[in-house]
Amino acid sequence: MTKDYIGLTNDISEYSRELRKLTPEAMVAFSSLAGAATKEGTLSAKT
């Protein structure tokens, strides 16, 4: 497994940009889901 975390983060960002171009509605929905899941009190910190 790679330990080049900066490179890995850059790759993920690049792939995310491509997904936003190809499937904007799905990415908006995913972003909304992630935002709802990370709101204070939605999930415990242990989850």
VEXDO-195868 format. One record per residue (C-alpha): residue in three letters; x, y, z; residue number from 0. Coordinates in nm, 3 decimals. Each point is the difference from the previous one (the first is absolute). Layout:
<pts>
PT    aa        c1        c2        c3     i
PT   ALA         X         Y         Z   NUM
...
</pts>
This chain:
<pts>
PT    aa        c1        c2        c3     i
PT   MET     0.000     0.000     0.000     0
PT   THR     0.124     0.342    -0.088     1
PT   LYS     0.104     0.248     0.266     2
PT   ASP     0.011     0.290    -0.245     3
PT   TYR    -0.302     0.165     0.158     4
PT   ILE     0.041     0.326    -0.188     5
PT   GLY     0.004    -0.186    -0.331     6
PT   LEU    -0.294    -0.213     0.106     7
PT   THR    -0.201     0.307     0.101     8
PT   ASN     0.083     0.167    -0.332     9
PT   ASP    -0.115    -0.309    -0.190    10
PT   ILE    -0.328    -0.012     0.192    11
PT   SER    -0.060     0.370    -0.069    12
PT   GLU     0.065    -0.051    -0.371    13
PT   TYR    -0.239    -0.296    -0.016    14
PT   SER    -0.262     0.194     0.194    15
PT   ARG     0.019     0.289    -0.246    16
PT   GLU    -0.050    -0.244    -0.287    17
PT   LEU    -0.299    -0.159     0.174    18
PT   ARG    -0.156     0.344     0.057    19
PT   LYS     0.028     0.068    -0.373    20
PT   LEU    -0.140    -0.337    -0.106    21
PT   THR    -0.272    -0.046     0.264    22
PT   PRO    -0.080     0.335     0.159    23
PT   GLU    -0.335    -0.105     0.146    24
PT   ALA     0.148    -0.306     0.169    25
PT   MET     0.288     0.200     0.145    26
PT   VAL    -0.237     0.267     0.136    27
PT   ALA    -0.202    -0.279     0.166    28
PT   PHE     0.316    -0.161     0.140    29
PT   SER     0.117     0.335     0.136    30
PT   SER    -0.339     0.056     0.161    31
PT   LEU     0.012    -0.346     0.158    32
PT   ALA     0.351     0.059     0.133    33
PT   GLY    -0.101     0.336     0.140    34
PT   ALA    -0.304    -0.145     0.175    35
PT   ALA     0.200    -0.290     0.143    36
PT   THR     0.266     0.226     0.147    37
PT   LYS    -0.236     0.248     0.169    38
PT   GLU     0.042     0.035     0.373    39
PT   GLY    -0.195    -0.274     0.181    40
PT   THR    -0.085    -0.207    -0.310    41
PT   LEU     0.254    -0.275     0.064    42
PT   SER     0.200    -0.068     0.311    43
PT   ALA     0.371     0.076    -0.010    44
PT   LYS     0.068    -0.374     0.036    45
PT   THR    -0.183    -0.083    -0.326    46
</pts>
